[in-house]
């Protein structure tokens, strides 16, 4: 039975790749690489390329448009339930706003299944840690639904959360302190979260930064907040005074840590 390895490659610094990740990436003949833009490059792949020579390996690009979404029950309507005549599942979701995403996930599932059915071990690489807001888990259940005996091994990686805290020299928790980690764009009850938790980590704050700054100002928590952009990447930025963050400093790989 072939193996599918889901590998976290860390936040950007190739030296944060684990020894296990490096070993498996050296061994597998095929690597599936997620991309946010079809015509763009893969950050996850660029991290690996700085450490390993990938000559001779098959690189499969999987385009996942970056947008605010999450799985729902309609996404789980599969024709035939398992691999049918076409040797791949068909995702049925009519009148859905995220048809493009469904199509991209479907294409990746078909590609992965095709390789595994030929007995080829492969790796699916993802930025940070696979268990934290990772694209792969949109596919995980579907792959096991097709083949319950499929061997999927998940290799943890250093998350952007840990990296941002380390780079800002912050402790995320001590003793009985409570932590909340959430994507800023999904949060409608940020005030309640900030009141209940000792440390709050907000990810992907670039689209709501102005609103967040206003809320923190009103709650007198601006001095407790640190903004970290592109943690462990070459163009990393850290702002201990988040009032100094300008529009050009905002990007997708942005985190605000509020420590009371």
N, C-alpha and C positions, 0 to 999 in steps of 0.2 A: 504494500500500500504506500503510495507516494506521500510526501509530507508537504504541508503548506505552513511556512513560518511567517508569522506576523511580527515584524521587528520594529521596535522604537529606536530611531537613530539619534534621539536627543534634539535639543533646540537649535543647534547651529554650529557649535564648536565640534569639529570632528574628533577631538581628544575626549569628548564625553561619550563616544560610542563605547558600549560595553565589550569586554573580551568575547563574550558569547555571541554577540551580534556580529562582530568581525569574523569569527570562525565560521558561522553559518553562511554569511554572505560570500565568503571565500569558497565554500563547498557547493552551493546551489548553482545550477547552470542557467537559471532563469529568475529575473527579478521584475516584479510588477511595481510600477512607480506611479503614485497618484499625482495629478497636477490640477491646480485651480483654474488655469487658463489653457485652452487647447493649443494655442500658438506659443505659449510660454514655456519656461523651463521648470524643472522640479527642484525645489529646495532640498527635499529629502535625498534625491539622487546626488545633488551637488555636495552634500555632506559626506556621503559614502565615497564619492569619487576623489575627495581630498585625502582619503585614507587607503583606499584599495584600487588596484588595477582591475578594471572590469572588462578588459579585453577578452573576447571570446564568449562572453555571457550574453544571453538574449535579454534585452531590456524591453519590457512591454509598458507603454504609457497608458494610464487610465485617467481620462479627463472627468473630474468632478467639479462642475460649476460651483463656486463659492456663493452660497446664499443661505438665508435663514430658513432652515427646514428641519424636520425630524420625522422619523417613521410613523406611520399610522396604520390602522387596521386595513384600510383599503389597499395599502401597499402589499399586504400579505395575501392577496387573492392570486393564486397561481393556477394556471391551467394544468390539468393532469396531476398536480400535487408533487410529482417527481419528474425525473428526466423522461421525456416522451419520445415521440418519433423524431423530433428535430434534435434530440440529444441535448436539449437545453430547456430550462423553464421559460414560460412566457408570462410576463408580468401584465396583469390586466387592471387598468385603472382608468376608466373613462371619465371625461370631463374634469380632469385634474389639472391644477395649475402648475404642477411640477413634473410634467411629462418628460421634459428634457432630462431631469435628474433620473427619473425612472429608466429612461433609455440608456443613460450612461452606466448606471448600476447594472442593468441587464447585460450590456455589452461586456462589462468587466467580469461578471459571473460566468458568462459563456466562455470567455477567454481562459479564465482560471480553470474552469472545469475541463476545457479542452486539453490543456497541458497536463493536468493531473490524471486524466483518463488515459494519457499516453505513458503514464508512469514517470513523469518528470517532476522532481522536487522543485519547488519554487518558493521565493520569498516575496512578501508584500511589505514594503517599507513605509513607515509613517513618521512624521515629525513628532518629536517629544516621546510620550508614552502612549502605547496603543489603547490603554484603558481610559484615557482622559480625553473626551471630545474628539475621538478618532473616527475618521471616515470609514475605516474597515468594519466597524461594528454595524454599519448599515447593511453589510453583506454577510456577516457571520452566520446568522440564523438561516439565511437562504441557502448558503452553501451546505450546511448540515442537513437542511430539509431535503436537498437533492441527494446527498450521500451521507447518511447518519454515521457511517464508519470512517469518514474522512478524518485524517489525523491533522488537526490544526494546533500548532504550538505557538503560544504568544510569548514573545521575548520582551520584557519590560525595558523601557528606556528612561533617561533622565528627562523629567517634564520641564516645561517652561516655568511652571509654578515654582518648583524647587530652585531652578536656575535663577529666576528673577529675585527670589528672596536672598539667595547666596550672593548674587552680584550687588544687591543693595545692602548687604550685611544686616539682614533682618531675621529675627526669629519668628517663625510663623506661629509657634505655640510653646507655652511653658505650663507645667503643672496641669491645672484644670481648665485652661483657656480653650474656648471654642472657636473653630475655624469654619468659615463659609467660603466656598469656591463656586463661582457662577459666571456665565457669560453676560456681560453688561447689557447687550442688546435684547436679552430675553427678560430683563428685570423690570417689573412694574412696581414692586414693593421694596425698593432699595432702602428706604428709610427704616422700615421694620427690620430688615436684615442687619443694617448698621447698628441698630439699637440692641439687637439680641446677641450679636457675636462679638468676640474680642478682636478677632482678625478677620477681615474680609478681603478676598482676592477677586478682583474683577478682571475678566479677560476680554480682549477685543473691545476696548473702550473707545476706539477711534471715532466711531459714529455718534457716540453719545457723550463725548468728553465735556462739552460745554454745559450740558444739563447736569452731569455728575459733579462738575466743579461747583455749580450753583448750589446743589443739594449739600455738598460737603461744607460749603461756606455757611449755609443756613444752620447746619448742625454743629458748627464750630469744630470740624474735623479736618480742615484743610491742612493744618500743621501735622496731622497724623498720617498723611497720605504720601506715598512715593510712586512716581511714574517711571516704569521701565519699558523701554522700547527695544525690540530685537535683542533680547537677552542672549548673551554669549555669541552673537554674530559680530562681524567685523565693524559694523556701524552702530553698535549698541549705544544707547543713551540712557542716562539715569538722572531724574530730576527729583531732588529732595524737596524742592519747593515747586509744587505742580502749577502754581500760578505762572511760572516761567515757560510752560509748555506752549509752543506756538503751533499753528495749523500745520506747518510743514514737518513738525515733529511727530504728528499722528500717523499711525499706520496699522495694518491688520495685526501685526505682532506686537501688540501693546497691552500692558498690564498695569493696573493700579492696585497697590497693596495698602489697605487702611489698617493700621495697628493702634488700637486704643490703649 
